[in-house]
Amino acid sequence: MNGVWRNASWVLLGSALILAVSLGVRHGFGLFLPAMSGEYGWGREVFAFAIALQNLVWGIVQPFTGAFADRFGARRTVFIGGGLYALGLFCMSQASSEIGLSMSAGLLIGLGLSGTSFTVLLGLVGRSVAAEKRSMAMGIASAAGSFGQFAMLPGTLGLIEWLGWAAALLVLGMLVASIMPLAFMLGGTPRAAASAAPEQSMRDALRQATGHGGFWLLALGFFVCGFQVVFIGVHLPAYLVDRQLPAMSGTTVLALVGLFNIFGTYIAGWLGGYHSKPRLLVLLYLLRGVVITLFFYLPLSEWGAYAFGIAMGLLWLSTVPLTNGTVATMFGVRNLSMLTGIVFLFHQIGSFFGGWLGGWIYDLTGSYDLIWQISIVLSLLAAVLNWPIREQAVLRPLAA
């Protein structure tokens, strides 16, 4: 028993380190937009499209990457993903054309993220610990990704100012390459705890999940999460400048989001071990709606923006351990990475529309007002979608 726990702790530590590097570097990409666009004379939509493509590729490939991890192991998946991610950063440092940027920052890094992010690693963590510890363990791993965001934003900005954008990307590429040796921490993973439910084939698991209404309600709710976090992450700094706040305030707010998300994801994971995870998701989305409403309709100040960053940070990726934990409870852990990959696809579709619609509506109306109002309505919709979900194991018939 002690050996199993030591292995599980080793897996959790490795997963946390990998998520901190992978997601920390990813959250700093927006800092390269002014420098690269200015040097090559691109419009901002060129860089924005490459990052939107990254999110879309990440989401589309994620179910297949998850299925690969379920069958061939997270260690191999993360090793390959880390290599693609590092290659993408190197190619991005050399990109001097629109197609080069889309292929590097968009395609290669999107593929790399699919192998080094939440779906694969939380699926592994979910299989490595006992069911009663699963939600909290996922919260700890998710919090590590949040710490990476908090730490890497100022670090990336410092690299750009010190070395220039191209050399900074090379340094980040070397940092991401460290994911490949870290992947060996994921070996020797303990098998999932024995279950009374019979073992399922991948095909049977896919058929059962996609035929279950709760699975789709969870996925549609996750669409809202992706929409909101990417809209805020991409457009909030510009919105604050439009409202006459200092340019530095946007970076500070996003750093506060990353810092307080560490606590938010851990607390959400801990609470998920004691209370209904779908009900917690309902509460979380309602609180998001309240926070966005207050931020949008009350008079804006610099301290008000910082308060918004703190509040949104507590709610930012708290959805991740709760959503993935619900999938694990309902459908088991044998095919968890594949099934959460499908749910995550909806998150990334929401991410694409949150980033793209924010810019499109602003260009059309000269204001972000409509997109803020859409975000408030979507919070209510996500709460409604999660309310009927019943967190209980679905009977898994033996594969033929």
SESE-832513 format. One line per field, with one value per residue (C-alpha): residue number from 1; x, y, z. Coordinates in nm, 3 decimals, padded with zeros to 5 digits. Example, Ala and Ser with C-alpha at 12.3 -4.5 7.8 and 13.67 -1.06 7.14 Angstrom:
2
n	c(1 2) $
east	c(01.230 01.367) $
north	c(-00.450 -00.106) $
up	c(00.780 00.714) $
end
This chain:
400
n	c(1 2 3 4 5 6 7 8 9 10 11 12 13 14 15 16 17 18 19 20 21 22 23 24 25 26 27 28 29 30 31 32 33 34 35 36 37 38 39 40 41 42 43 44 45 46 47 48 49 50 51 52 53 54 55 56 57 58 59 60 61 62 63 64 65 66 67 68 69 70 71 72 73 74 75 76 77 78 79 80 81 82 83 84 85 86 87 88 89 90 91 92 93 94 95 96 97 98 99 100 101 102 103 104 105 106 107 108 109 110 111 112 113 114 115 116 117 118 119 120 121 122 123 124 125 126 127 128 129 130 131 132 133 134 135 136 137 138 139 140 141 142 143 144 145 146 147 148 149 150 151 152 153 154 155 156 157 158 159 160 161 162 163 164 165 166 167 168 169 170 171 172 173 174 175 176 177 178 179 180 181 182 183 184 185 186 187 188 189 190 191 192 193 194 195 196 197 198 199 200 201 202 203 204 205 206 207 208 209 210 211 212 213 214 215 216 217 218 219 220 221 222 223 224 225 226 227 228 229 230 231 232 233 234 235 236 237 238 239 240 241 242 243 244 245 246 247 248 249 250 251 252 253 254 255 256 257 258 259 260 261 262 263 264 265 266 267 268 269 270 271 272 273 274 275 276 277 278 279 280 281 282 283 284 285 286 287 288 289 290 291 292 293 294 295 296 297 298 299 300 301 302 303 304 305 306 307 308 309 310 311 312 313 314 315 316 317 318 319 320 321 322 323 324 325 326 327 328 329 330 331 332 333 334 335 336 337 338 339 340 341 342 343 344 345 346 347 348 349 350 351 352 353 354 355 356 357 358 359 360 361 362 363 364 365 366 367 368 369 370 371 372 373 374 375 376 377 378 379 380 381 382 383 384 385 386 387 388 389 390 391 392 393 394 395 396 397 398 399 400) $
east	c(00.000 00.283 00.450 00.133 00.102 00.468 00.413 00.095 00.279 00.560 00.307 00.129 00.457 00.563 00.221 00.227 00.573 00.479 00.155 00.336 00.583 00.337 00.058 00.289 00.467 00.138 -00.017 00.263 00.214 00.016 00.329 00.491 00.212 00.336 00.701 00.643 00.367 00.578 00.892 00.722 00.453 00.169 -00.176 -00.268 -00.514 -00.220 -00.092 -00.447 -00.536 -00.228 -00.323 -00.688 -00.564 -00.353 -00.661 -00.865 -00.594 -00.543 -00.914 -00.968 -00.668 -00.727 -00.973 -00.727 -00.431 -00.635 -00.722 -00.352 -00.261 -00.530 -00.388 -00.013 00.052 00.087 00.468 00.496 00.225 00.383 00.731 00.608 00.398 00.692 00.908 00.646 00.591 00.964 00.995 00.701 00.868 01.193 01.010 00.810 01.138 01.233 00.890 00.896 00.577 00.212 00.212 00.526 00.364 00.043 00.235 00.457 00.250 -00.071 -00.022 00.293 00.232 -00.135 -00.031 00.226 -00.026 -00.266 -00.003 00.119 -00.191 -00.489 -00.663 -00.369 -00.219 -00.540 -00.649 -00.328 -00.370 -00.729 -00.615 -00.329 -00.516 -00.810 -01.154 -01.199 -00.872 -00.924 -01.091 -00.835 -00.541 -00.679 -00.715 -00.350 -00.229 -00.454 -00.323 00.030 -00.074 -00.209 00.119 00.296 00.075 00.150 00.527 00.583 00.403 00.663 00.940 00.849 00.818 01.163 01.314 01.166 01.302 01.644 01.706 01.449 01.146 01.327 01.589 01.320 01.129 01.445 01.492 01.129 01.180 01.466 01.249 00.965 01.214 01.260 00.912 01.062 01.282 01.007 00.780 00.980 00.838 00.506 00.628 00.540 00.193 -00.019 -00.323 -00.662 -00.832 -01.041 -01.401 -01.715 -01.787 -01.657 -01.372 -01.481 -01.335 -01.265 -01.547 -01.800 -01.692 -01.729 -02.072 -02.196 -02.069 -02.194 -02.534 -02.564 -02.732 -02.526 -02.205 -02.322 -02.456 -02.114 -01.944 -02.175 -02.112 -01.737 -01.788 -01.889 -01.574 -01.353 -01.542 -01.506 -01.145 -01.005 -01.212 -01.090 -00.732 -00.698 -00.909 -00.912 -00.584 -00.714 -01.051 -00.881 -00.671 -00.987 -01.134 -00.834 -00.652 -00.270 -00.141 00.035 -00.299 -00.395 -00.079 -00.130 -00.490 -00.393 -00.112 -00.364 -00.589 -00.301 -00.208 -00.556 -00.639 -00.386 -00.612 -00.933 -00.846 -00.717 -01.028 -01.257 -01.080 -01.101 -01.471 -01.537 -01.431 -01.714 -01.995 -02.169 -01.934 -02.216 -02.376 -02.043 -02.019 -02.364 -02.248 -01.920 -02.086 -02.343 -02.062 -01.883 -02.199 -02.219 -01.851 -01.867 -02.191 -02.042 -01.723 -01.909 -02.187 -02.014 -01.787 -01.440 -01.127 -00.779 -00.848 -01.182 -00.998 -00.760 -01.055 -01.202 -00.873 -00.874 -01.238 -01.207 -00.884 -01.069 -01.320 -01.089 -00.997 -01.181 -01.408 -01.131 -01.101 -01.479 -01.558 -01.293 -01.385 -01.750 -01.657 -01.444 -01.728 -01.983 -01.780 -01.479 -01.108 -01.013 -01.087 -01.081 -00.830 -01.028 -01.364 -01.236 -01.065 -01.406 -01.541 -01.229 -01.291 -01.602 -01.394 -01.158 -01.440 -01.564 -01.208 -01.195 -01.523 -01.440 -01.117 -01.246 -01.590 -01.433 -01.230 -01.505 -01.768 -01.521 -01.439 -01.811 -01.934 -01.624 -01.696 -01.668 -02.004 -02.200 -01.943 -01.946 -02.325 -02.304 -02.059 -02.309 -02.591 -02.362 -02.284 -02.653 -02.683 -02.390 -02.548 -02.875 -02.691 -02.505 -02.807 -02.968 -02.640 -02.644 -02.301 -02.331 -02.161 -02.326 -02.370 -02.094 -02.195 -01.922 -01.781 -01.885) $
north	c(00.000 00.240 00.161 00.243 00.576 00.662 00.589 00.798 01.087 01.066 01.075 01.373 01.563 01.491 01.591 01.913 02.011 01.936 02.134 02.429 02.445 02.366 02.602 02.866 02.913 02.900 03.182 03.420 03.405 03.730 03.917 03.838 03.998 04.362 04.274 04.022 04.224 04.540 04.378 04.215 04.477 04.234 04.341 04.209 03.965 03.759 03.674 03.644 03.391 03.178 03.161 03.089 02.808 02.676 02.650 02.484 02.229 02.158 02.090 01.883 01.658 01.620 01.324 01.128 01.221 01.115 00.781 00.729 00.799 00.558 00.279 00.343 00.541 00.903 00.886 00.823 01.076 01.352 01.280 01.320 01.624 01.794 01.741 01.889 02.184 02.263 02.230 02.466 02.731 02.699 02.735 03.028 03.205 03.175 03.254 03.553 03.489 03.447 03.080 03.016 03.165 02.963 02.638 02.693 02.881 02.733 02.375 02.247 02.408 02.311 01.948 01.976 02.118 01.831 01.591 01.798 01.952 01.876 01.594 01.353 01.437 01.460 01.133 00.977 01.134 01.011 00.653 00.677 00.761 00.616 00.744 00.940 01.130 01.181 01.522 01.676 01.527 01.675 02.008 02.001 01.923 02.195 02.444 02.375 02.486 02.804 02.865 02.833 03.108 03.334 03.272 03.270 03.595 03.824 03.579 03.581 03.960 03.987 03.754 03.959 04.285 04.133 03.913 04.018 03.816 03.560 03.464 03.459 03.198 02.986 02.999 02.901 02.619 02.483 02.508 02.319 02.054 01.970 01.816 01.521 01.393 01.487 01.245 00.955 01.048 00.922 00.565 00.283 00.426 00.215 00.055 00.201 00.065 -00.242 -00.173 -00.377 -00.246 -00.465 -00.352 -00.170 -00.141 00.207 00.171 00.068 00.351 00.603 00.469 00.475 00.825 00.986 00.826 00.976 01.317 01.419 01.383 01.637 01.876 01.871 01.937 02.228 02.383 02.355 02.549 02.846 02.815 02.825 03.120 03.331 03.260 03.320 03.634 03.776 03.654 03.801 04.117 04.238 04.437 04.625 04.682 04.837 05.066 05.170 05.263 05.489 05.260 05.222 04.960 04.776 04.717 04.448 04.246 04.286 04.166 03.856 03.783 03.808 03.567 03.318 03.364 03.323 03.043 02.835 02.857 02.830 02.505 02.345 02.447 02.326 01.990 01.959 02.049 01.804 01.523 01.605 01.760 01.701 01.822 01.919 02.129 02.296 02.372 02.533 02.754 02.836 02.951 03.157 03.328 03.401 03.568 03.782 03.883 03.974 04.167 04.374 04.441 04.548 04.760 04.925 05.228 05.101 05.181 05.032 04.871 04.746 04.576 04.412 04.289 04.142 03.961 03.812 03.703 03.557 03.384 03.193 03.079 03.059 02.693 02.560 02.397 02.160 01.920 01.930 01.855 01.585 01.436 01.412 01.226 00.986 00.918 00.860 00.657 00.524 00.590 00.326 00.559 00.883 01.075 01.005 01.101 01.417 01.497 01.508 01.735 01.952 01.987 02.186 02.404 02.482 02.556 02.802 02.939 02.997 03.187 03.384 03.513 03.564 03.710 03.954 04.108 04.084 04.251 04.522 04.596 04.598 04.814 04.988 04.841 04.521 04.583 04.318 04.043 04.117 04.087 03.759 03.629 03.706 03.524 03.226 03.198 03.151 02.902 02.694 02.682 02.558 02.295 02.151 02.140 01.816 01.617 01.329 01.237 00.861 00.573 00.470 00.093 -00.034 -00.355 -00.603 -00.556 -00.820) $
up	c(00.000 00.088 -00.244 -00.433 -00.252 -00.322 -00.692 -00.693 -00.522 -00.778 -01.063 -00.906 -00.866 -01.225 -01.360 -01.159 -01.288 -01.649 -01.627 -01.468 -01.759 -02.039 -01.936 -01.793 -02.127 -02.317 -02.113 -02.212 -02.589 -02.597 -02.484 -02.820 -03.025 -03.030 -03.096 -03.376 -03.542 -03.527 -03.668 -03.967 -04.027 -03.966 -03.861 -03.519 -03.675 -03.811 -03.463 -03.326 -03.597 -03.519 -03.150 -03.238 -03.465 -03.178 -02.956 -03.230 -03.318 -02.948 -02.904 -03.221 -03.159 -02.784 -02.797 -03.013 -02.792 -02.490 -02.652 -02.732 -02.368 -02.244 -02.460 -02.476 -02.159 -02.053 -02.045 -02.418 -02.498 -02.289 -02.430 -02.788 -02.698 -02.525 -02.833 -03.066 -02.830 -02.812 -03.192 -03.235 -03.017 -03.212 -03.545 -03.405 -03.323 -03.691 -03.837 -04.069 -04.266 -04.183 -04.287 -04.082 -03.774 -03.825 -03.872 -03.566 -03.307 -03.442 -03.561 -03.387 -03.049 -03.063 -03.116 -02.837 -02.591 -02.658 -02.521 -02.226 -02.073 -01.851 -02.037 -02.052 -01.713 -01.511 -01.670 -01.540 -01.195 -01.183 -01.244 -00.996 -00.677 -00.487 -00.583 -00.260 -00.322 -00.696 -00.695 -00.458 -00.652 -00.974 -00.796 -00.688 -01.041 -01.186 -00.931 -01.054 -01.402 -01.246 -01.065 -01.400 -01.541 -01.246 -01.255 -01.631 -01.724 -01.560 -01.649 -02.018 -02.022 -01.863 -02.125 -02.410 -02.265 -02.195 -02.502 -02.761 -02.870 -03.092 -02.830 -02.562 -02.764 -02.789 -02.411 -02.362 -02.612 -02.401 -02.090 -02.262 -02.378 -02.007 -02.025 -02.214 -01.926 -01.677 -01.865 -01.717 -01.376 -01.510 -01.556 -01.319 -01.265 -01.028 -01.184 -01.112 -00.806 -00.868 -00.958 -00.956 -01.304 -01.588 -01.812 -02.128 -02.473 -02.607 -02.860 -02.594 -02.364 -02.647 -02.742 -02.385 -02.303 -02.625 -02.568 -02.220 -02.186 -01.883 -02.083 -02.342 -02.078 -01.913 -02.249 -02.334 -01.994 -02.057 -02.383 -02.169 -01.958 -02.266 -02.413 -02.100 -02.006 -02.356 -02.414 -02.084 -02.130 -02.480 -02.467 -02.105 -02.131 -02.436 -02.266 -01.963 -02.183 -02.368 -02.030 -01.957 -01.713 -01.729 -01.975 -01.690 -01.518 -01.772 -01.705 -01.330 -01.349 -01.549 -01.303 -01.018 -01.207 -01.223 -00.857 -00.713 -00.955 -00.760 -00.457 -00.658 -00.832 -00.512 -00.316 -00.595 -00.603 -00.224 -00.217 -00.499 -00.268 -00.025 -00.232 -00.565 -00.838 -01.081 -00.806 -00.740 -01.113 -01.100 -00.812 -00.985 -01.309 -01.118 -00.925 -01.253 -01.379 -01.065 -01.083 -01.453 -01.399 -01.116 -01.313 -01.625 -01.475 -01.179 -01.232 -01.330 -01.132 -01.116 -00.779 -00.908 -01.195 -00.949 -00.742 -01.061 -01.127 -00.777 -00.797 -01.148 -01.046 -00.776 -01.040 -01.344 -01.395 -01.093 -01.351 -01.461 -01.161 -01.114 -01.479 -01.518 -01.181 -01.283 -01.602 -01.396 -01.151 -01.425 -01.673 -01.484 -01.536 -01.795 -02.090 -01.892 -02.109 -02.426 -02.274 -02.106 -02.436 -02.605 -02.331 -02.362 -02.738 -02.650 -02.416 -02.702 -02.946 -02.687 -02.660 -03.034 -03.036 -02.722 -02.872 -03.225 -03.144 -02.900 -03.180 -03.440 -03.220 -03.121 -03.486 -03.570 -03.282 -03.147 -02.804 -02.601 -02.432 -02.623 -02.560 -02.185 -02.188 -02.383 -02.119 -01.842 -02.023 -02.092 -01.719 -01.649 -01.935 -01.804 -01.457 -01.609 -01.816 -01.517 -01.284 -01.419 -01.421 -01.173 -01.040 -01.018 -01.192 -01.516 -01.548 -01.778 -01.954 -02.040 -02.391 -02.640) $
end
